Amino acid sequence: MKHKHFNIDEIKRAINKSVLCWLATFSKDNIPNVSPKEVFTYFEDDQIIIANIASPQSVSNIQENNQVCVSFIDILIQKGFQIKGQAEIIDAVHPDYSGMESTLLKITGGKYPFKTITSIKIEKVKPIIAPSYFLFPEITEKEQIENAKKTYGLN
Ligand SMILES: Cc1cc2nc3c(=O)[nH]c(=O)nc-3n(C[C@H](O)[C@H](O)[C@H](O)COP(=O)(O)O)c2cc1C
């Protein structure tokens, strides 16, 4: 599959370095809803998948309106992506369920039961980058990591 607008390998790398993502959905009366999800990864070369463990509002919103946005960053390097696309709630009878489930089970080791899985077809991709990178162009990723560690009290 061709990706004119994004490099899937960069997205995969960023996902592997992000501890969680934030998923934005819309309720049927158009109220935005955002919540964090830790059990997420990519699937094949065009989807992001998220385990639905305790996300009733996100799931029912997607059933009404499948347009979603998901953001994730590496909190130390302070770069990541904002991705928009159509979501689908995948249940156990869907042909892709077992492949997606086994991919997500690598993250949880089976500790959390999944009710369903949200699959997001990657359609629009925008890199997210901390403003310090362009405000202080001489900053290196190494210095950025040191600064982030200080900010988050990780030293
Ligand atoms: C760090 C963190 C990681 C989480 N990861 C997930 C997850 O992977 N899947 C999930 O369904 N809920 C996860 N949750 C729980 C949901 O964010 C939480 O239940 C939220 O209220 C769901 O709201 P929603 O129904 O509006 O999506 C996580 C919560 C936290 C704090």
The ligand as an SDF file (V2000), in Angstrom:
LIG
                    3D

 31 33  0  0  0  0  0  0  0  0999 V2000
   -2.2640    5.6040   32.0670 C   0  0  0  0  0  0  0  0  0  0  0  0
   -3.5990    5.1010   31.6320 C   0  0  0  0  0  0  0  0  0  0  0  0
   -3.6720    4.1580   30.6030 C   0  0  0  0  0  0  0  0  0  0  0  0
   -4.9060    3.6710   30.1800 C   0  0  0  0  0  0  0  0  0  0  0  0
   -4.9630    2.7760   29.1580 N   0  0  0  0  0  0  0  0  0  0  0  0
   -6.1550    2.3290   28.7160 C   0  0  0  0  0  0  0  0  0  0  0  0
   -6.2540    1.4300   27.6250 C   0  0  0  0  0  0  0  0  0  0  0  0
   -5.2690    1.0490   27.0080 O   0  0  0  0  0  0  0  0  0  0  0  0
   -7.4710    1.0180   27.2400 N   0  0  0  0  0  0  0  0  0  0  0  0
   -8.6210    1.4210   27.8810 C   0  0  0  0  0  0  0  0  0  0  0  0
   -9.7030    1.0060   27.4790 O   0  0  0  0  0  0  0  0  0  0  0  0
   -8.5640    2.2760   28.9190 N   0  0  0  0  0  0  0  0  0  0  0  0
   -7.3650    2.7440   29.3440 C   0  0  0  0  0  0  0  0  0  0  0  0
   -7.3030    3.6050   30.3900 N   0  0  0  0  0  0  0  0  0  0  0  0
   -8.5280    3.9620   31.0780 C   0  0  0  0  0  0  0  0  0  0  0  0
   -9.3450    5.0120   30.3750 C   0  0  0  0  0  0  0  0  0  0  0  0
   -8.5560    6.1150   29.9770 O   0  0  0  0  0  0  0  0  0  0  0  0
  -10.4310    5.5030   31.3790 C   0  0  0  0  0  0  0  0  0  0  0  0
  -11.2220    4.4040   31.8010 O   0  0  0  0  0  0  0  0  0  0  0  0
  -11.2670    6.5970   30.7640 C   0  0  0  0  0  0  0  0  0  0  0  0
  -12.1230    7.1130   31.7400 O   0  0  0  0  0  0  0  0  0  0  0  0
  -12.0910    6.0770   29.5970 C   0  0  0  0  0  0  0  0  0  0  0  0
  -12.9070    7.1120   29.1580 O   0  0  0  0  0  0  0  0  0  0  0  0
  -13.7640    7.0220   27.8280 P   0  0  0  0  0  0  0  0  0  0  0  0
  -14.8350    5.9740   28.0500 O   0  0  0  0  0  0  0  0  0  0  0  0
  -14.2890    8.3990   27.7050 O   0  0  0  0  0  0  0  0  0  0  0  0
  -12.8110    6.6200   26.7330 O   0  0  0  0  0  0  0  0  0  0  0  0
   -6.0910    4.1160   30.8170 C   0  0  0  0  0  0  0  0  0  0  0  0
   -6.0010    5.0570   31.8440 C   0  0  0  0  0  0  0  0  0  0  0  0
   -4.7920    5.5440   32.2370 C   0  0  0  0  0  0  0  0  0  0  0  0
   -4.7520    6.5560   33.3510 C   0  0  0  0  0  0  0  0  0  0  0  0
  1  2  1  0
  2  3  1  0
  2 30  2  0
  3  4  2  0
  4  5  1  0
  4 28  1  0
  5  6  2  0
  6  7  1  0
  6 13  1  0
  7  8  2  0
  7  9  1  0
  9 10  1  0
 10 11  2  0
 10 12  1  0
 12 13  2  0
 13 14  1  0
 14 15  1  0
 14 28  1  0
 15 16  1  0
 16 17  1  0
 16 18  1  0
 18 19  1  0
 18 20  1  0
 20 21  1  0
 20 22  1  0
 22 23  1  0
 23 24  1  0
 24 25  2  0
 24 26  1  0
 24 27  1  0
 28 29  2  0
 29 30  1  0
 30 31  1  0
M  END
$$$$
